[in-house]
């Protein structure tokens, strides 16, 4: 498998997993967008890939809204949400 084929396979798997999620909370297809981040598990013996964590988002709350009690999620960028899900 070429490097391009590998990258395309991972991207396709990630987008398929996102598309399988319910519509609630997803961006409006025609007017909005989001960032998608996934963690993929690879099984070398079976040449199989699986999405084990997924996150979307591109926001960070303002400094004035941060909480010292830890009861507000300060960073909801896709990578942070994905890592938390994992």
Rosetta blueprint (number, residue, H / E / L):
1 X L
2 X L
3 X H
4 X H
5 X H
6 X H
7 X H
8 X H
9 X H
10 X H
11 X H
12 X H
13 X H
14 X H
15 X H
16 X H
17 X H
18 X H
19 X H
20 X L
21 X L
22 X L
23 X L
24 X L
25 X L
26 X L
27 X L
28 X L
29 X L
30 X L
31 X L
32 X L
33 X L
34 X L
35 X L
36 X E
37 X E
38 X E
39 X E
40 X E
41 X E
42 X E
43 X E
44 X L
45 X L
46 X L
47 X L
48 X E
49 X E
50 X E
51 X E
52 X E
53 X E
54 X E
55 X E
56 X E
57 X L
58 X E
59 X E
60 X E
61 X L
62 X L
63 X H
64 X H
65 X H
66 X L
67 X L
68 X L
69 X L
70 X L
71 X L
72 X L
73 X L
74 X L
75 X E
76 X E
77 X E
78 X H
79 X H
80 X H
81 X H
82 X H
83 X H
84 X H
85 X H
86 X L
